[in-house]
Amino acid sequence: MRYTSANFLKQRNIFFIRGFIILLFTSLTVKINLCFSNPLPLKTLELDGHFNFDEVHHAAKDFGNRFQFLPAAVLHPKSVFDIAITIRHIWQMGTSSELTVAARGHGHSLQGQSQAHRGVVINMESLKNPGMQIHTGKFPYVDVYGGELWINILHDSLKFGLAPKSWTDYLHLTVGGTLSNAGISGQAFRHGPQISNVHQLEVVTGKGDVVNCSKEENGDLFHSVLGGLGQFGIITRARISLETAPAMVKWIRVLYSDFATFTRDQESLISAETMFDYIEGFVIINRTGLLNNWRSSFSPQDPAQASQFNSDGKTLFCLELAKYFNLDKTETVNQEVEKMLAQLSYIPSTLFMSEVTYVDFLDRVHVSEVKLRSKGLWEVPHPWLNLLIPKSKIHIFAEEVFGNILTQTSNGPVLIYPVNKSKWDNRTSVVIPEEDIFYLVAFLSSAVPSSTGTDGLEHILTQNKRILEFCETAHLGVKQYLPHYATQEEWRAHFGPRWEVFAQRKSAYDPLAIFAPGQRIFQKGNSIHFS
C-alpha cells in the first residue's frame, strides 16, 4: 500500500510546476549572485509554510547542550512539498552556495547533529498534514509524519487497542529522529530496534525528490535512510508496525553482585521460549540506601530481608524485567513470572515488583524529566556515551570499566543489556558488532554546570575518553551507537568494510552533501571518496 492519493497527486503536480519556475529563477540567481550561505534567495520561494530568519537561536541548541551553531534560517513546513521545494532550490544552487540542511525533531541530539551552521534547519514538528492514520486488521500499522512524537503515537494507537512493538526508553522523541539512528530499548531483543518495524517511508532526497520506499520499492533508499544518521534523505512519513496492546505491566527489579552471573541470566532470558517482554539492566556503583529508594515505586518480596541489604561501597548489577498482561490473565501471568524468576540466580532479598499501566511503564522516564526540570537539572550538558559491545568481549570490558575507570557513583544511569543480532537487518545503514549477541552499554551522564569535580563536564569527558581508548587498545570490536566523530577518517574506521557502500549511497541520494552537516561525516563541496 502506498501513501499516494488524488490529493497527493494534485499537490505533486503543483510541486513540479513550482519546481520548474524555481529552476528558471535559480539559474539566473546563481549566475548573478554567488551567494554562498546567503539565505536571501530562500525568501523568493512560494511555500505553504514559512521561513524564519530572525528567531533561530532555539535551533542552535539540543539535549546535549554542548554545541551551538546558529543557522541562517529555520523552515516551518506545512507540507512535504515545502521541504522538497527548499531542498531542490539549494540543490540547484550547486556548490556556489554553502547552504546545508538539517532536520530537527524534538531537539534531542547530543553533539549538534540536528544543527546546520549558517544553513537551514527544518522544524519537523511543524509538518502535521496529513495527520496520523491508524489501520486495523490482521497486520495493523500506523502512518505518521516524521515529526510526530512516539508518545503521541502511543496514546492514539491505544484508542484502537494497538501499539508499536519496539520503543526507546524515552518517548518524547520524533519518529524521524529515532529511525535515523535505530531506536533501542528493552524490547529490542524480541522485536529488534524500531528500524526493524517499519514497512514504508516517504523520503525527500538531496535533490528534492519525494520518494516512497519500502523493502520492495526503492529498497536501497529505504535501507539507506534507516539508521542513516540523516545522510541520505529526510523522513517525512513512516508506516510503523503495530500489535495488540496490553493494559498492564508487571515490572520487576533484582540485583546481582557477580557480573558473570548477571550476564548469564540476561543472555538466557533473551533466548528463552517463554519470554519477558522487556529486558534491560543497569550498573550501580556505591549507591547508599538503594533499596529504600526503590520502595517509592516497587514493593519488596521480602521486606525484612530487603531492609537489611546494604549497597554501600558495592558495585551491583540490576536486572530489570517487564511482563505485559491484561487483568483477566493476572493469575496466569503471576505463575509464568514466578516460574521464570525461579531459574535466575539473583540475590534473593533484592526482588522488587510493581504493577503499573502500560502507558505509565513506557513513559516512565518522563516522570524523571519532570522532576529534573523542576530542579533546573534537565537543560544541562549531557555527554552521553553509547556503545555496542560483542558478547565475547563484555567481561573484559566490564572488568576494566566497572573495576578501574568507573570507581565512584555515576552521574546518571549506566544501562547494560544484550540484544539478538538476528532481529536487525544488515541492509540498513546502522553499524553493529559482528556477533550473534551484543550488548548495549550506555553511560547517560548529566554534568553539573560550572563544576570542576567528578560531576563536571571535563571529568565526564575524560572518563568517556578513557573508556574509548581502552576499547581501542584492547581490540574489543566495539561500535558506537548514536556515534560522534570529528574526522572522516574516524568515520571510515567506524563503518569499516561498510564505508564504501555508505559513501556510494551518499553519492546517489545526496551528492552535494547538503544533509546533516552536524554529523561531520561529509562536507559540502568536497568530493565523496568510496575507498
C-alpha positions, -999 to +999 in steps of 0.1 A: +000+000+000+012+035-008+006+070+005-004+083-029-039+097-033-057+121-056-049+150-033-013+138-031-010+137-069-026+171-072-001+185-047+027+168-066+017+184-099+017+218-082+051+210-067+066+202-102+052+235-116+067+254-087+100+235-092+102+244-129+096+281-120+123+279-093+147+262-117+144+292-141+148+317-112+177+298-097+197+296-129+196+334-130+202+338-093+233+316-093+248+335-123+244+369-108+248+361-071+274+337-058+255+337-025+275+311-005+255+309+028+234+340+020+198+330+028+181+358+009+172+336-022+151+315+001+127+344+006+116+341-030+102+305-025+065+301-026+056+278+003+026+268+024+047+272+055+074+299+061+110+307+069+121+325+100+154+344+096+154+361+130+142+337+156+168+309+150+186+306+183+164+277+195+177+257+165+212+261+177+205+241+209+200+204+216+197+180+245+235+175+246+239+212+255+275+213+243+274+226+207+256+258+195+258+265+157+234+293+145+215+285+113+208+312+087+171+303+087+146+279+102+119+264+079+085+257+094+069+235+067+032+228+064+036+202+037+063+178+024+064+200-007+077+229+014+107+207+023+111+194-012+110+228-028+136+242-004+160+213-009+156+213-046+163+251-046+195+245-026+205+216-048+201+237-079+222+264-065+250+239-066+284+243-050+281+281-054+261+280-021+274+268+012+238+263+025+232+229+041+201+214+057+194+197+090+161+181+101+153+189+137+127+170+156+123+175+193+160+186+197+174+155+215+206+151+195+237+151+217+265+165+196+249+192+174+238+166+148+205+184+142+222+218+137+233+235+105+258+263+109+247+291+086+224+267+069+187+258+071+172+239+100+138+223+092+114+222+121+099+188+115+073+192+143+056+218+121+048+192+095+015+177+106-005+173+074-018+147+068-022+136+104-018+102+120-037+073+103-042+040+121-051+009+101-065-021+120-068-056+107-047-088+107-015-067+102-022-034+118+000-003+112+001+034+116+011+061+091+027+091+108+047+121+097+084+123+105+080+149+132+054+130+152+064+121+188+063+085+199+043+094+230+015+107+207+016+075+186+012+055+218-018+075+230-035+075+196-029+038+188-042+027+222-076+041+213-077+011+189-062-013+214-029-012+195+007+000+200+041-002+183+062-032+191+096-016+197+103+015+217+130+038+231+132+043+268+122+080+264+091+086+242+092+123+237+113+118+206+103+121+169+098+092+145+123+106+120+149+111+147+149+076+161+146+059+127+177+078+116+196+060+143+179+027+152+157+031+183+167+007+210+150-003+243+143-034+263+120-048+236+148-049+210+159-085+219+125-097+208+113-073+181+145-057+170+151-020+171+125+005+158+141+004+123+132-033+121+095-025+125+089-001+096+070-011+065+074+020+043+089+056+043+083+088+024+117+105+019+129+138+004+163+132-011+192+156-015+179+166-050+145+175-036+127+144-049+098+130-029+102+092-029+080+064-015+102+035-005+100+001+012+118-032+011+100-040-022+100-005-038+132+017-039+146-007-014+182+007-015+169+041-004+147+026+022+175+007+038+199+036+034+177+060+054+171+036+083+199+041+107+215+065+081+222+094+105+202+118+083+227+115+054+205+103+026+171+119+030+146+135+053+119+111+066+086+129+061+063+099+066+066+064+081+045+033+082+051+015+115+040-020+125+016-023+154+005-051+177-023-057+202-016-036+233-017-049+269-034-030+297-009-037+325+028-044+331+044-064+359+076-045+365+105-063+382+139-055+396+165-078+411+202-073+420+234-093+414+268-088+429+286-111+404+288-098+368+292-132+352+260-145+368+242-113+358+251-116+321+245-153+321+209-147+333+204-119+308+216-140+279+195-169+290+164-147+291+167-132+257+169-167+242+141-183+263+110-198+247+088-182+274+098-146+273+096-115+293+085-086+271+112-062+282+148-070+294+173-043+305+199-038+332+220-012+348+251-008+369+250+007+404+282+018+420+284+028+457+248+039+460+237+044+495+202+032+505+195+018+471+166-005+480+149+021+502+148+044+472+131+017+452+103+015+477+085+046+463+077+027+432+083-010+440+073-035+467+099-059+481+090-096+480+106-099+515+105-065+533+125-078+563+154-091+542+154-061+519+157-037+548+189-055+559+206-053+525+235-028+523+245-014+490+272+010+503+306+007+486+295-021+463+292-024+425+259-041+418+241-051+387+203-046+384+183-068+361+151-050+351+122-071+336+087-065+324+058-088+316+028-074+298-007-087+306-044-079+308-063-081+341-082-112+332-049-130+329-033-119+361-031-153+378-016-169+347+010-142+343+019-144+380+026-181+376+047-176+345+067-148+362+073-169+392+085-199+371+109-177+351+123-160+381+130-193+398+155-201+370+176-169+378+204-165+403+198-130+417+203-120+454+170-133+469+165-103+493+165-079+464+134-090+445+112-059+440+079-059+420+053-034+408+022-034+387+016-003+365-004+006+335+012+000+301+013+038+295+030+045+328+056+019+322+065+031+287+065+068+297+085+062+329+114+084+320+092+114+316+085+113+353+122+118+359+123+146+333+095+165+352+114+162+385+147+173+369+131+202+351+116+214+384+151+215+399+167+231+368+187+200+361+173+189+327+189+215+304+225+208+314+253+192+294+247+155+286+280+140+275+264+106+268+284+076+255+266+047+240+285+015+230+276-018+213+299-045+226+303-081+213+291-107+238+326-124+238+342-091+250+317-079+276+336-094+305+369-079+295+351-045+291+333-048+325+364-058+344+383-026+333+355-001+330+335-010+361+365-021+381+390+006+373+376+035+353+342+040+370+350+038+407+325+063+421+288+069+419+279+076+383+263+109+373+235+092+356+222+057+347+246+032+332+225+008+312+237-027+301+216-053+283+220-078+254+202-080+221+199-105+193+216-096+161+191-118+142+165-091+149+185-065+130+185-060+092+221-058+079+209-039+048+202-008+069+230+018+075+234+012+112+267-004+122+267-032+148+292-058+161+298-090+142+284-114+168+250-131+172+246-114+206+259-080+216+254-056+244+242-020+246+262-002+273+250+034+277+266+059+300+239+085+304+257+112+323+245+146+333+271+173+340+267+199+367+274+234+351+305+251+363+315+221+384+352+211+384+346+179+403+336+144+393+302+156+383+317+183+360+317+181+322+355+179+318+358+149+342+330+130+324+345+137+290+379+125+303+362+094+316+345+087+283+378+091+265+395+066+288+367+041+281+370+046+243+408+043+244+406+011+264+381-004+238+405+006+210+437-007+226+420-040+238+406-045+203+371-052+216+353-047+183+331-020+199+308+002+178+293+035+189+256+039+190+245+075+183+281+078+170+301+110+170+335+115+154+354+147+144+370+134+112+361+114+082+390+090+089+373+082+122+340+077+104+357+053+079+370+033+109+336+032+124+320+019+092+349-004+084+342-025+053+307-009+050+322+026+043+322+020+005+285+013+004+277+042+028+297+066+006+281+053-026+247+058-011+256+093-002+267+100-038+235+086-051+210+103-028+227+134-015+256+141-040+263+177-028+264+166+008+236+190+018+221+169+046+231+167+083+263+186+084+263+183+121+273+146+118+306+158+104+308+128+080+308+147+047+314+183+039+295+201+012+317+209-018+342+181-012+341+151-034+328+118-018+355+091-017+343+055-017+375+038-005 
